[in-house]
């Protein structure tokens, strides 16, 4: 298993049959080892799982049956006396070491000549893992001065590693610098570990490179230390890939720990293909991935919409005897939610309840999000109430998500009610919640309420961030007060909040909607003065406001300027121009924009074809609108509710009222859930059909549809 792979120079040598310290000490004195014997430390090193996690007290412990516990100098002395009881003054030696931090000259050197080298190694190791690396360093100097050992590479590495795990990197470096050119392979490996345990991964990588230059091959532990940093996101995943390739090129055996760290890191970096590659390599080596690796990889697959593969990994976990936890099922729910797979979501929900697994706030958040995406507000609210009935209190994130859902579905009053409930429950709104509230009032053109929420945020001691300011500025623009929005921009700057490109885009759009072209140009120059150049969104905003004002030549010039600035053709900018043409029923111009996009290798998608249908619809040319619909089906695209609703509008404007209900039925058969607009369109067709349409009624119908 990954947590039990064997490695080098970082732990005391124990023979395979030994159990704990007693097994080690029971060896006879003539059972010593040399480097030529195959380096038993390399073969028998027990890797400690998650050794470098933050928050773990690594100073005062030793191994005992796989567990960590404190050990004292008295206990060390007792064990030494029991197993090397040849009249050696261990107690005096250790007592002097503990009290004076030095080895007294009064101890007879010759008395310690009979002590085997492995005993000194064990003693240094126990001192280091007990948080006494400085004592171990003094003892090592005494051993070196009196030539007790034939080689000191292993002992040097023990002390360097001890300082590293005590987070005393400067002490480890002092030992390494004192040795100078005498620092050998194991010492360098320990130095890499010391850097890694102190989160200085840059120096760890430099030391790895230096080792190769000096002809010292890094061991698997050194590689593992740095690759583990990829797991925690401290080192980028591509460095992990490079180190893996180096290990293979140098013939270093890759153990389960390395594979699991790489799989986990790939999942965190959203690299599912690479993660699956390492999983296959691990399994080909006869090893099994751990549960965290599986879950991380499942999460990455789910975010890429590859839910079938995530399901397969879940079943594989079960086959290997790894019991999936709630996080694994939540990972699947997240993937299903993104793809709108409600049936699978309900299956997982049932499975969780059948297995007696208690679902948590994250599970409820994912389920609520799935129902919100599907527009199932009744089920969403029932689920929210179920959560409350289970005595699970919504947290700040849950409230913010629910308020956002109500905002996006036009039920802002319920969002405000939830805010009051949140305050009554004693849950303090954070910046995110206030930003959602300000944005909600802004979208519903309630500028005064947005201002009140902004001031409450400040009164509560929460400093408005750039999102808060942008939301309030946008509220001013939506309320028809672009000059007030511009004033807020300058106040934002004076208060020390740096604007973003989005800030300028909001103000530019608000000014452009009110045809304040001089002010628009001033804001573009202000943007440049702040070191920001117009981006794709800025140019798209300019194209949109010029086109909506029917200044089509200016809109086309903006597109040209964008290309000259090196941004290339933008589908959103072209779509903004096409949309303006379509709203006016300018079919040829809309078609010309789409043809230009094709020439510039921009793939035409469903949204763009819907714009063309709308252009023909506004012009009353239903035959051409349905020709585009046929093209959508031939191209393998799936029509959405916007497509069908626009086709219904085309039929009504062409006075083909009998055919409207057929399109509505086809929409339902295609699996599109009709929204309010589609239902309104059908009601309009029925209402107009029941009348004998006089010229006056026709005029009314056209006016109604135009609105």
Buried (B, 14 or more C-beta within 10 A) or exposed (E): EBBEBBBBBBBBBBBEEBEEBEEBBEBEEEEEBEBEEEBBBBBBBBBBEEBBEEEEEBBBBBBEEEEBEEBEBEBBBEBBBEBBEEEBBBBEBBBBBBEEEEBEEEBEEEEBEEBBBBBBBBBBBBBBBBBBBBBBBBBBBBBEEEEBBEEBBBBBBBBBBBBBBBBBBEBBBBBBEEBEEEBBBBBBBBBBBBBBBBBBBEBBBEBBEEBEEEEBEBBBBBBBBBBBBBBBEEBEBEBBBEBBEBBEEEEBEBBBBBBBBBBBBBBBBEBBEBBBBBBEBBBEEEBBBBBBBBBBBBBBBBBBEBBEBBBEBBEBBEEEEBEBEBBBBBBBBBBBBBBEBBEBBBEBBEEBEEEEBEBEBBBBBBBBBBBBBBEBBEBBBEBBEEBEEEEBEBEBBBBBBBBBBBBEBEEBEBBBEBBEBBEEEEBEBBBBBBBBBBBBBBBBEBBEBBBBBBEBBEEEEBEBBBBBBBBBBBBBBBBEBBEBBBEBBEEBBEEEBEBBBBBBBBBBBBBBBBEBBEBBEBBBEBBEEBEBEBBBBBBBBBBBBBBBBEBBEBBBBBBEEBBEEEBEBBBBBBBBBBBBBBBBBBBEBBBBBBEBBEEEEBEBEBBBBBBBBBBBBBBBBBEBBBEBBEBBEEEEBEBBBBBBBBBBBBBBBBBBBEBBBEBBEBBEEEEBEBEEBBEEBBEBBEEBBEEEBEEEEEEBBEEEBEE
